[in-house]
């Protein structure tokens, strides 16, 4: 009996005790505290910090990985800002930009000489496994946040890992470790308490490889490079959308493109109507989540939004109905950018025959001042010719190559089917 | 010798003095035959001598602000023909014969009875009713919920009765102050006509926007309304109802229309569109119409995509 108990205890311990090599947060912190830095963007004139984030040693020991959004001021105003790092024990030095992956919000920086031992990368552990994010929140000192791996999010084009720990401003660019002390990703963003996001380390490996082959140098026009990367990413994204089969959704008398990509989520957005309303309206809003950080003031691009709006009434006469219909037909791009950032919109109107119906359509386009070839596109199309039925579609894309959006608009229109 | 008449104009008002003596003196001093109390007139400014051969001799008596006759500076002259235009200081006068023709009599608007809109009170009442109907229709066309009579009443009271009332009140006070008239009924008729026309123009502009697939119709109707129609309507009212002279009526019309036109123009989206060279919003043609009358032809999806390739980005702002 005693032997059985001893055997059972040993079996229990074997199953439920952590693996022999698993590290706790204290051990991970102690192992990496000299390899994780505060990354600072300093003003050349005042010598003071303009923005801070975190970074960690990678590659050959002279390279530091961080987020693009931490150092974006150096891209927009290289003559005014420069990058430096400071370690927990007071080690300091200037860093130069070696590579960018704007689409995944990564930047690779380089020191003149090795500054420590590089952190090794590892693939993502299983969903639910503990992971540890290190960084320097709010300039308060190096800390470690504990949470679990929530898996790769397909609604962000597989470029984000969900992390159940708390990331705070200043931790961006810091490493996220598995319980072996190896980096599985880079801290990037937070949504709210205990909902944080990590960039998988495979994107950083790609960036290191590309930067070693062709590093950014003094002759690189950084804004052209940023625009090139964003446009390439968005064009590839649109190609993926076009290559996929689009499921349909029904909205009263029309059949429409549904969730056209795993990156897209659709919500019923119908407004609550008054009990005495003499009409019915239904609204569906679909949008992606893989927004790309462009530069200061939280300027993001990469939005794909499409909205469907159906309006019908048996009680309103045609004049009343069209007054209401027109009042609702005024969608806009939500981001209100100013004249320093974008051009005016240029809009043109067409009446397009779609599935035996006529849609009054508007296509508007504006371009970014500093990012050549990058456009925001707004397309609207409203059903005409029905006295008590209205329907309109709005399609918005930001930070895209204008020409690449036309096949997508065409596909949208071709997939609209009127059900008599 | 036939008597002459001196027509003296002061601030748009005329007074008439008969000159029947052989010698008549004009000036500010109290010993003159005709006394002009304006400070720019000399104590003894002008002497008029009538000769037996019907000629008239004018003698200037002052070196300060000397008399001008027919826009010529005068020391002394003998005139054979009338009328003569005189300027004494800033007082303007005219020397005219007694049989000088006067302008035709203008009929009072009310005298023509039913022949024109201003002729009878029933026209005014009819126009007021038409305005109330238009106000009610406007409410009805913009009501998308079950209509309550109390809401209709409040809307018509606020948007029609108060609007017309405020304009009638303000314009009648102005009319009283500026031309010393008080013609409320004609004013109500005019304001009602303008109100009806305004609604018609607004609706038409909207339809034209859809017809042309452009926003210039409402823009130009907006400017045309405030910069042309409103001043013209006021000028016509002042000429035909208040019987003012044309030049004065135009000046007064501009004066009266300015407080209405200037804020409306300054606050209008159209002006901002014209003046501001940047807008973060896409100004697209979102008008929709129950009639669906449009000049643009419908195109296929393929043609649209082909034509859309030529769409350039908007202008960069300065």
Interface residues (C-beta under 8 A of the other chain):
Chain A: X274 X276 X277 X278 X279 X313 X316 X318 X319 X320 X321 X322 X323 X324 X325 X326 X329 X330 X332 X333 X336 X337 X338 X339 X342 X343 X344 X345 X346 X347 X348 X349 X350 X351 X352 X353 X354 X358 X360 X361 X362 X363 X364 X365 X366 X367 X369 X375 X378 X380 X382 X384 X385 X387 X390 X402 X403 X406 X407 X409 X410 X413 X414
Chain B: X140 X141 X142 X143 X144 X145 X146 X213 X214 X277 X278 X279 X280 X281 X282 X283 X284 X285 X286 X287 X288 X289 X290 X292 X294 X296 X297 X298 X299 X300 X301 X302 X304 X305 X307 X308 X309 X311 X312 X313 X314 X315 X316 X317 X318
